[in-house]
């Protein structure tokens, strides 16, 4: 029991030491492991700045930022903001016209599908069967009434047999 506890603690210590050595500056950190910038309404403060590599002008502006903000112009304040963020919160909340594209795509798909169905019905399946003609349906309904199909709640319950017409 005690020996397993000691080995567990020693194992954790060895693991934490190896992790610390891997994170040392001499070891190259892959680009995909670093946090990326993205605008998100639910997380308004991203982990990293929008502009990662500052130009000489931006570096000078960052030095000027350390002084009095009253000396900064509105344009310089806006540039400082856009170093950290790409969009303002209001820009993130602004709607887009993407829904129009999606709706157009849906209508094109529906139209194309309807065209295929009509084409198949006309050229692939040929003419409609004779059982779908109006005369055949009338004969079928007459036979169903003669047989008194479903007389309680169904088809025959709506027919008046004494007057020989549909009930009103």
URHUBEL-V347084 format. One record per residue. N is the residue number from 1. RES is the residue in one letter. PHI is phi in radians with two decimals (NA if undefined). OMEGA is omega in whole degrees, -180 to 180 (* if undefined). NEAR is the number of other ideal C-beta (glycine too) atoms within 10 Angstrom. Layout:
n:N res:RES phi:PHI omega:OMEGA near:NEAR
n:N res:RES phi:PHI omega:OMEGA near:NEAR
This chain:
n:1 res:X phi:NA omega:-179 near:5
n:2 res:X phi:-1.18 omega:-179 near:6
n:3 res:X phi:-1.16 omega:179 near:7
n:4 res:X phi:-1.18 omega:178 near:8
n:5 res:X phi:-1.17 omega:179 near:9
n:6 res:X phi:-1.12 omega:180 near:10
n:7 res:X phi:-1.10 omega:178 near:10
n:8 res:X phi:-1.12 omega:179 near:10
n:9 res:X phi:-1.14 omega:179 near:10
n:10 res:X phi:-1.14 omega:179 near:10
n:11 res:X phi:-1.12 omega:178 near:10
n:12 res:X phi:-1.13 omega:-180 near:10
n:13 res:X phi:-1.14 omega:179 near:10
n:14 res:X phi:-1.13 omega:180 near:10
n:15 res:X phi:-1.15 omega:-179 near:10
n:16 res:X phi:-1.17 omega:178 near:10
n:17 res:X phi:-1.17 omega:-180 near:10
n:18 res:X phi:-1.19 omega:177 near:10
n:19 res:X phi:-1.14 omega:179 near:9
n:20 res:X phi:-1.13 omega:179 near:9
n:21 res:X phi:-1.20 omega:179 near:10
n:22 res:X phi:-1.16 omega:-179 near:9
n:23 res:X phi:-1.51 omega:-178 near:9
n:24 res:X phi:-1.20 omega:-174 near:7
n:25 res:X phi:-1.11 omega:-178 near:6
n:26 res:X phi:-1.29 omega:180 near:5
n:27 res:X phi:-1.61 omega:-179 near:8
n:28 res:X phi:-1.28 omega:179 near:6
n:29 res:X phi:-1.66 omega:-180 near:10
n:30 res:X phi:-1.08 omega:-177 near:6
n:31 res:X phi:-1.08 omega:-176 near:7
n:32 res:X phi:-1.23 omega:179 near:6
n:33 res:X phi:-1.52 omega:-179 near:6
n:34 res:X phi:-1.42 omega:180 near:10
n:35 res:X phi:-1.17 omega:-180 near:8
n:36 res:X phi:-1.91 omega:177 near:9
n:37 res:X phi:-1.48 omega:170 near:14
n:38 res:X phi:-2.72 omega:178 near:11
n:39 res:X phi:-1.41 omega:-179 near:15
n:40 res:X phi:-2.61 omega:-179 near:9
n:41 res:X phi:-1.16 omega:-177 near:9
n:42 res:X phi:-1.37 omega:176 near:5
n:43 res:X phi:-2.18 omega:-173 near:9
n:44 res:X phi:-1.26 omega:179 near:10
n:45 res:X phi:-1.97 omega:-179 near:7
n:46 res:X phi:-1.23 omega:-177 near:16
n:47 res:X phi:-1.23 omega:-177 near:10
n:48 res:X phi:-2.16 omega:178 near:12
n:49 res:X phi:-1.32 omega:179 near:13
n:50 res:X phi:-1.17 omega:179 near:15
n:51 res:X phi:-1.70 omega:-178 near:15
n:52 res:X phi:-1.50 omega:-178 near:9
n:53 res:X phi:-1.81 omega:-178 near:5
n:54 res:X phi:-1.48 omega:174 near:13
n:55 res:X phi:-1.37 omega:-179 near:9
n:56 res:X phi:-1.13 omega:177 near:7
n:57 res:X phi:-1.12 omega:-180 near:9
n:58 res:X phi:-1.21 omega:177 near:15
n:59 res:X phi:-1.12 omega:178 near:10
n:60 res:X phi:-1.12 omega:179 near:11
n:61 res:X phi:-1.15 omega:178 near:17
n:62 res:X phi:-1.14 omega:176 near:13
n:63 res:X phi:-1.18 omega:179 near:9
n:64 res:X phi:-1.17 omega:180 near:14
n:65 res:X phi:-1.12 omega:-178 near:16
n:66 res:X phi:-1.18 omega:179 near:7
n:67 res:X phi:-1.50 omega:-179 near:9
n:68 res:X phi:-1.31 omega:-179 near:8
n:69 res:X phi:-1.29 omega:179 near:11
n:70 res:X phi:-1.17 omega:179 near:5
n:71 res:X phi:-1.41 omega:180 near:9
n:72 res:X phi:-1.45 omega:175 near:16
n:73 res:X phi:-1.43 omega:179 near:8
n:74 res:X phi:-1.12 omega:179 near:7
n:75 res:X phi:-1.14 omega:179 near:8
n:76 res:X phi:-1.19 omega:177 near:14
n:77 res:X phi:-1.11 omega:178 near:13
n:78 res:X phi:-1.15 omega:177 near:11
n:79 res:X phi:-1.11 omega:177 near:17
n:80 res:X phi:-1.09 omega:178 near:16
n:81 res:X phi:-1.11 omega:-177 near:11
n:82 res:X phi:-1.37 omega:169 near:15
n:83 res:X phi:-1.22 omega:-178 near:15
n:84 res:X phi:-1.49 omega:-174 near:13
n:85 res:X phi:-2.21 omega:176 near:18
n:86 res:X phi:-1.46 omega:-178 near:14
n:87 res:X phi:-2.04 omega:172 near:13
n:88 res:X phi:-1.40 omega:179 near:13
n:89 res:X phi:-1.11 omega:178 near:11
n:90 res:X phi:-1.15 omega:178 near:7
n:91 res:X phi:-1.14 omega:179 near:10
n:92 res:X phi:-1.16 omega:-178 near:14
n:93 res:X phi:-1.44 omega:-178 near:9
n:94 res:X phi:-1.16 omega:-179 near:9
n:95 res:X phi:-1.25 omega:178 near:6
n:96 res:X phi:-2.15 omega:178 near:7
n:97 res:X phi:-1.73 omega:-178 near:6
n:98 res:X phi:-1.14 omega:-179 near:8
n:99 res:X phi:-1.09 omega:180 near:9
n:100 res:X phi:-1.16 omega:178 near:9
n:101 res:X phi:-1.13 omega:-180 near:10
n:102 res:X phi:-1.10 omega:180 near:9
n:103 res:X phi:-1.12 omega:176 near:10
n:104 res:X phi:-1.08 omega:178 near:10
n:105 res:X phi:-1.10 omega:179 near:10
n:106 res:X phi:-1.13 omega:179 near:10
n:107 res:X phi:-1.12 omega:177 near:10
n:108 res:X phi:-1.10 omega:179 near:10
n:109 res:X phi:-1.09 omega:-180 near:10
n:110 res:X phi:-1.12 omega:179 near:10
n:111 res:X phi:-1.10 omega:179 near:10
n:112 res:X phi:-1.13 omega:179 near:10
n:113 res:X phi:-1.12 omega:178 near:10
n:114 res:X phi:-1.10 omega:178 near:10
n:115 res:X phi:-1.07 omega:180 near:10
n:116 res:X phi:-1.10 omega:-180 near:11
n:117 res:X phi:-1.11 omega:179 near:10
n:118 res:X phi:-1.12 omega:-179 near:10
n:119 res:X phi:-1.12 omega:179 near:10
n:120 res:X phi:-1.10 omega:-178 near:10
n:121 res:X phi:-1.13 omega:-176 near:12
n:122 res:X phi:-1.43 omega:-171 near:10
n:123 res:X phi:-1.82 omega:-177 near:8
n:124 res:X phi:-1.56 omega:-175 near:8
n:125 res:X phi:-1.55 omega:179 near:9
n:126 res:X phi:1.34 omega:-178 near:8
n:127 res:X phi:-1.27 omega:177 near:8
n:128 res:X phi:-1.25 omega:178 near:9
n:129 res:X phi:-1.15 omega:-177 near:9
n:130 res:X phi:-1.15 omega:-180 near:8
n:131 res:X phi:-1.26 omega:177 near:9
n:132 res:X phi:-1.70 omega:179 near:9
n:133 res:X phi:-1.31 omega:-177 near:11
n:134 res:X phi:-1.14 omega:179 near:7
n:135 res:X phi:-1.10 omega:-179 near:8
n:136 res:X phi:-1.12 omega:179 near:12
n:137 res:X phi:-1.10 omega:179 near:11
n:138 res:X phi:-1.10 omega:178 near:10
n:139 res:X phi:-1.13 omega:179 near:12
n:140 res:X phi:-1.13 omega:178 near:11
n:141 res:X phi:-1.10 omega:179 near:13
n:142 res:X phi:-1.09 omega:180 near:10
n:143 res:X phi:-1.14 omega:179 near:10
n:144 res:X phi:-1.11 omega:177 near:15
n:145 res:X phi:-1.21 omega:178 near:17
n:146 res:X phi:-1.12 omega:-180 near:10
n:147 res:X phi:-1.46 omega:-179 near:11
n:148 res:X phi:0.94 omega:180 near:13
n:149 res:X phi:-1.23 omega:176 near:13
n:150 res:X phi:0.90 omega:-173 near:12
n:151 res:X phi:-1.36 omega:-176 near:14
n:152 res:X phi:-1.43 omega:-175 near:6
n:153 res:X phi:-2.18 omega:-170 near:8
n:154 res:X phi:-1.75 omega:-171 near:11
n:155 res:X phi:-1.05 omega:-176 near:14
n:156 res:X phi:-1.26 omega:180 near:16
n:157 res:X phi:-1.22 omega:-179 near:12
n:158 res:X phi:-1.64 omega:-178 near:13
n:159 res:X phi:-1.87 omega:177 near:16
n:160 res:X phi:-1.61 omega:-175 near:10
n:161 res:X phi:-1.30 omega:-179 near:12
n:162 res:X phi:-1.33 omega:-180 near:5
n:163 res:X phi:-1.57 omega:179 near:9
n:164 res:X phi:1.07 omega:178 near:8
n:165 res:X phi:-2.68 omega:179 near:9
n:166 res:X phi:-1.25 omega:179 near:9
n:167 res:X phi:-1.22 omega:-179 near:9
n:168 res:X phi:-1.78 omega:* near:6
